[in-house]
């Protein structure tokens, strides 16, 4: 695998293309950035696993798990998942996330930007919708933000 810092540079170039200084979005560890798309947080990670394989991941927390109507909720999550392109909804601990993950080998800036845009678009679309429908939280959309 190539040097992982090359992929850090790719991510920071994409963030700069949004007109944002990537240094202010860096997370606590190298290879982490925290962005925002409308009302949705977008987390970016470039990392190696224990075996040394490198990965690029973009995630966004969408909502929690409702106490009521869980069967309807999970069915709707599956139906939404079927409509998504190149990303998926996943349950992790007590929440629903949008996620895309890919090996670093062969990854280029165009593909990284496409993943940012897909997660950002879908997260901003579905976080408000699901929070409103299942938790009664009104949609508070803000436009023109990063990702």
C-alpha positions as CSV (number, residue, x, y, z in Angstrom):
1,X,0.0,0.0,0.0
2,X,1.1,3.5,-0.8
3,X,2.0,6.1,1.9
4,X,-1.2,6.9,3.8
5,X,-0.3,10.6,3.9
6,X,-1.0,10.9,0.2
7,X,-4.6,10.2,1.0
8,X,-4.6,12.8,3.8
9,X,-3.5,15.3,1.1
10,X,-6.3,14.1,-1.2
11,X,-8.9,14.7,1.5
12,X,-7.5,18.1,2.4
13,X,-7.5,19.1,-1.3
14,X,-11.2,18.3,-1.5
15,X,-12.0,20.2,1.7
16,X,-10.1,23.2,0.2
17,X,-12.1,22.9,-3.0
18,X,-15.2,23.6,-0.8
19,X,-13.5,26.9,0.3
20,X,-12.7,25.7,3.8
21,X,-9.4,25.5,5.6
22,X,-9.0,21.7,6.3
23,X,-6.8,22.3,9.4
24,X,-9.9,23.6,11.3
25,X,-11.8,20.4,10.5
26,X,-9.1,17.9,11.6
27,X,-10.2,15.4,14.2
28,X,-8.2,14.3,17.3
29,X,-6.1,11.7,15.3
30,X,-4.3,12.0,12.0
31,X,-6.6,11.0,9.1
32,X,-9.8,12.4,10.7
33,X,-11.9,15.4,9.6
34,X,-15.3,16.6,10.9
35,X,-17.5,18.4,8.4
36,X,-21.1,19.6,8.3
37,X,-23.7,19.4,5.5
38,X,-26.8,21.3,6.4
39,X,-27.9,19.8,9.7
40,X,-25.9,16.6,9.3
41,X,-22.4,16.0,10.7
42,X,-20.1,14.2,8.2
43,X,-17.1,12.3,9.5
44,X,-14.1,11.4,7.3
45,X,-11.5,8.8,8.2
46,X,-8.4,7.6,6.4
47,X,-6.9,4.7,8.3
48,X,-5.1,1.4,8.3
49,X,-6.4,-1.7,10.0
50,X,-4.4,-4.1,12.2
51,X,-3.2,-6.0,9.1
52,X,-1.9,-2.8,7.5
53,X,-4.6,-2.5,4.8
54,X,-5.7,1.2,4.2
55,X,-9.3,2.4,4.1
56,X,-11.2,5.6,3.3
57,X,-14.5,6.0,5.1
58,X,-17.2,8.7,5.2
59,X,-20.0,8.4,7.8
60,X,-22.8,10.6,9.1
61,X,-25.0,9.9,12.1
62,X,-28.6,10.1,10.9
63,X,-30.8,9.4,14.0
64,X,-31.3,7.2,17.0
65,X,-33.5,4.2,17.3
66,X,-37.1,5.1,18.2
67,X,-38.7,3.3,21.2
68,X,-42.0,3.0,19.3
69,X,-42.8,1.8,15.8
70,X,-39.5,0.0,15.5
71,X,-40.8,-2.5,12.9
72,X,-42.0,0.4,10.7
73,X,-38.8,2.3,11.3
74,X,-36.5,-0.6,10.3
75,X,-38.6,-1.4,7.3
76,X,-38.4,2.2,6.1
77,X,-34.6,2.2,6.7
78,X,-34.4,-0.9,4.4
79,X,-36.6,0.8,1.8
80,X,-34.5,3.9,1.8
81,X,-31.3,1.9,1.7
82,X,-32.5,0.3,-1.5
83,X,-32.8,3.8,-3.2
84,X,-29.3,4.9,-2.2
85,X,-26.4,4.9,-4.7
86,X,-22.9,3.9,-3.5
87,X,-23.7,4.3,0.2
88,X,-25.7,2.4,2.8
89,X,-27.5,2.9,6.1
90,X,-26.2,0.9,9.0
91,X,-27.1,0.4,12.6
92,X,-24.2,1.0,15.0
93,X,-24.8,0.9,18.8
94,X,-28.0,2.9,19.3
95,X,-28.0,4.9,16.1
96,X,-28.5,4.8,12.3
97,X,-25.6,6.0,10.2
98,X,-25.0,6.6,6.5
99,X,-21.7,5.0,5.5
100,X,-19.3,4.4,2.6
101,X,-16.0,2.6,3.0
102,X,-13.5,1.7,0.4
103,X,-9.9,0.4,0.2
104,X,-7.3,3.1,-0.4
105,X,-5.6,1.3,-3.3
106,X,-6.5,3.0,-6.5
107,X,-8.5,5.7,-4.8
108,X,-8.3,9.2,-6.4
109,X,-9.6,12.7,-5.6
110,X,-12.6,12.4,-7.9
111,X,-13.9,9.3,-6.1
112,X,-13.2,10.9,-2.7
113,X,-15.2,14.0,-3.7
114,X,-18.1,11.9,-5.0
115,X,-18.2,10.0,-1.7
116,X,-18.2,13.3,0.3
117,X,-21.0,14.6,-1.9
118,X,-23.1,11.4,-1.7
119,X,-22.9,11.1,2.1
120,X,-23.5,14.8,2.5
121,X,-26.5,14.9,0.2
122,X,-28.2,11.8,1.6
123,X,-27.4,12.7,5.3
124,X,-28.9,16.2,4.9
125,X,-31.9,14.7,3.2
126,X,-32.7,11.9,5.6
127,X,-31.6,13.1,9.0
128,X,-34.3,15.8,9.2
129,X,-36.9,13.5,7.6
130,X,-36.4,10.5,10.0
131,X,-36.0,12.7,13.1
132,X,-39.2,14.5,12.3
133,X,-41.2,11.4,11.4
134,X,-40.0,9.1,14.3
135,X,-39.0,11.5,17.0
136,X,-41.1,14.6,16.3
137,X,-38.1,16.8,15.9
138,X,-38.9,19.6,13.4
139,X,-36.6,20.0,10.4
140,X,-34.2,22.9,10.7
141,X,-32.4,22.9,7.4
142,X,-29.5,25.2,6.8
143,X,-28.0,25.5,3.3
144,X,-24.7,26.3,1.8
145,X,-22.5,24.5,4.2
146,X,-19.5,22.2,3.6
147,X,-19.5,18.7,2.1
